[in-house]
Amino acid sequence: MSNLLPGQAAAAVKESVRSLRDCFMPLAGLGRSTRLHIAENGFPTGPARSEELQAQVLDAMVRSVDAIRSTYGVSDYRWFDLRDSSSADPSLESQYGITRDDYSPKPAFATYRDLITRHSNNGGATGSGNAGSGAAVTTAAVATKARCRPSRVKVAVKRWKNQRPTSLVVRAGTKIVKRVTRGRIPRAVWISMRAGRTRVSLTLVARSHGRRVTRVQRRTYRIC
């Protein structure tokens, strides 16, 4: 049964987020612009729950969230918990930590640290919370914070001194989504993109001191 738990846990997280976004949030009038925060997602050690199994379940659930965060607009994820309230207490409620009550790390600590390095946008994260007696209250930090944008994005068009732009071509990936060849070149354009990571390039042709100059601006956007 323990061999099945990581996959079952990952599937449960995915289905929970899908149900919240597609079924329950629309009933409350909450659309795609409302970001989702996943908090107190955890798996304790204890009788029949080894520390190795905790690391496997953590890995599966965090990877599941990372795979769906753009699709469902997940902008924050927090693992519960950083520290056991009492590692000697056989109660599951006392052993949610990825460190023991003396802060010595369980295997899941290294797993979580590596996942933060691999999947967070800034390559790291910080911890927050308090460690108290009784029920554990410390919250391990953000692992997969997604800085994503809604579908319609305002893209600034950078200008250069002493150059008069004469045409502009905007590509999202390999597709041309905007072309301006007459009139005044705008200082920004609005474009719509599919969910996921998209590379946008702006090819600007200008006149500078009587010569034709081509410049390319490139940016990457994460769309929710």
C-alpha positions in Angstrom: 0.0 0.0 0.0 2.8 2.4 0.8 4.1 2.1 -2.7 0.8 3.5 -4.0 0.6 6.4 -1.6 2.8 9.0 -3.4 0.9 8.6 -6.6 -2.5 8.7 -4.9 -1.5 11.8 -2.9 -0.4 13.6 -6.1 -3.6 12.7 -7.9 -5.6 13.9 -4.9 -3.9 17.3 -4.9 -4.5 17.7 -8.6 -8.2 16.7 -8.4 -8.7 19.0 -5.4 -7.3 22.0 -7.2 -9.2 21.2 -10.4 -12.5 20.9 -8.5 -11.9 24.2 -6.6 -11.0 26.1 -9.8 -13.5 24.6 -12.2 -16.5 23.7 -10.0 -16.6 25.6 -6.7 -15.0 29.0 -7.4 -17.4 29.8 -10.3 -20.3 29.3 -7.9 -18.9 32.1 -5.8 -18.3 34.3 -8.8 -14.5 33.9 -8.7 -12.8 33.9 -12.0 -9.4 33.0 -13.4 -7.9 36.3 -12.2 -8.2 35.0 -8.6 -5.0 33.3 -7.7 -4.9 30.1 -5.6 -2.8 29.5 -2.5 -2.2 26.0 -1.4 -1.5 25.9 2.3 -1.2 23.2 5.0 -0.6 20.4 2.5 1.4 17.8 4.5 2.0 14.2 5.3 3.1 13.2 8.9 5.5 10.5 10.0 4.6 8.0 12.7 3.4 4.4 13.0 3.3 2.8 9.6 4.5 6.1 8.1 8.2 6.1 7.7 10.4 9.1 7.2 11.3 7.8 3.7 7.6 7.5 2.8 7.1 11.1 3.9 9.9 12.2 1.5 8.3 10.3 -1.4 4.8 11.7 -0.8 6.2 15.3 -0.4 8.1 14.9 -3.7 5.0 13.6 -5.5 2.7 16.3 -4.2 5.0 19.2 -4.9 5.7 18.0 -8.4 2.0 17.6 -9.0 1.4 21.3 -8.0 4.3 22.5 -10.1 2.8 20.6 -13.1 -0.6 22.3 -12.8 0.2 25.7 -11.4 0.0 27.5 -14.7 -3.2 25.7 -15.8 -5.1 26.5 -12.6 -3.4 29.7 -11.5 -1.6 28.5 -8.4 0.6 31.3 -7.2 1.7 30.1 -3.7 2.4 26.7 -2.1 3.2 26.0 1.5 4.2 22.7 3.0 2.9 21.8 6.5 5.1 21.5 8.6 8.7 22.6 9.2 9.1 21.0 12.7 7.5 18.2 14.7 5.8 19.4 17.9 6.9 16.2 19.6 8.8 13.5 17.7 8.4 11.1 20.6 4.6 11.3 20.5 3.2 8.5 18.3 0.2 10.7 17.4 0.2 11.7 13.7 -0.7 15.3 14.7 2.6 15.7 16.4 4.9 14.5 13.5 4.0 16.6 10.5 7.5 18.3 10.4 10.2 17.7 7.9 12.5 18.2 10.8 12.3 16.5 14.2 11.4 18.6 17.3 15.2 19.3 17.9 15.3 20.6 14.3 17.4 17.7 13.0 16.3 17.1 9.4 14.3 14.2 8.2 14.9 12.9 4.7 12.0 15.1 3.4 13.9 18.2 4.4 16.5 17.6 1.7 13.8 16.6 -0.7 11.9 19.9 -0.1 15.0 22.0 -0.3 16.0 20.5 -3.7 12.5 21.0 -5.0 12.6 24.7 -4.1 15.9 25.0 -5.9 14.6 23.3 -9.0 11.1 24.7 -9.3 10.8 28.1 -7.7 11.2 31.1 -9.9 13.9 32.7 -7.9 15.8 29.5 -7.1 15.1 29.7 -3.4 12.6 30.5 -0.6 12.4 31.7 2.9 10.8 30.2 6.0 8.1 31.7 8.1 6.1 30.9 11.2 6.6 30.0 14.9 7.5 26.8 16.6 5.3 26.3 19.7 4.3 23.5 22.0 1.3 21.3 21.4 0.1 21.3 17.8 2.8 22.2 15.3 2.4 25.7 14.0 5.5 26.4 11.9 4.9 26.5 8.2 7.6 25.5 5.8 8.1 28.1 3.1 6.9 28.7 -0.4 8.2 26.0 -2.9 6.6 26.9 -6.2 5.6 30.5 -6.3 4.4 31.2 -9.9 4.6 34.8 -11.1 2.1 34.4 -13.8 0.0 36.9 -15.6 -3.6 36.8 -17.0 -4.0 36.0 -20.6 -4.0 39.6 -22.0 -0.6 41.2 -21.5 0.6 44.8 -22.1 4.0 44.6 -23.7 6.1 47.8 -23.6 7.9 48.8 -26.8 11.3 50.3 -25.9 12.5 53.3 -27.8 16.1 54.4 -28.5 17.4 58.0 -28.6 17.8 59.6 -32.1 15.9 56.7 -33.8 12.5 57.1 -35.5 10.7 53.7 -35.6 9.0 52.9 -38.9 7.7 49.4 -38.4 7.0 46.8 -35.6 6.5 43.1 -35.7 5.5 41.2 -32.5 5.8 37.4 -32.3 4.5 35.1 -29.5 6.7 32.1 -30.0 6.9 31.7 -33.8 3.5 33.3 -34.5 3.2 36.9 -35.6 0.5 38.4 -33.4 0.9 42.1 -34.2 2.3 44.1 -37.2 2.5 47.8 -37.5 3.9 49.2 -40.8 2.2 52.5 -41.1 1.6 55.5 -38.9 2.9 56.0 -35.4 4.5 53.0 -33.7 2.8 52.6 -30.3 4.8 52.6 -27.0 3.0 49.5 -25.9 0.9 46.7 -27.5 -1.7 44.4 -25.9 -1.5 40.7 -26.9 -3.2 37.5 -25.8 -1.3 34.3 -25.2 -2.1 30.7 -24.2 -1.5 29.4 -20.7 2.1 28.5 -20.0 5.5 30.1 -20.8 5.7 32.1 -24.0 8.7 33.9 -25.5 7.8 37.2 -27.0 10.0 39.1 -29.5 9.5 42.6 -30.8 11.3 43.4 -34.1 11.6 47.2 -34.5 12.8 48.9 -37.7 14.0 52.5 -37.3 15.7 55.3 -39.1 18.9 56.7 -37.4 20.9 59.4 -39.1 19.5 58.4 -42.5 20.3 54.7 -42.0 17.9 51.8 -41.5 18.4 50.0 -38.1 16.8 46.8 -36.9 16.6 46.0 -33.3 15.0 43.0 -31.5 13.6 43.0 -28.0 12.9 39.6 -26.3 10.9 38.8 -23.2 9.4 35.7 -21.6 6.0 35.7 -20.0 4.3 33.0 -17.8 0.5 33.0 -18.5 -2.0 31.6 -16.1 
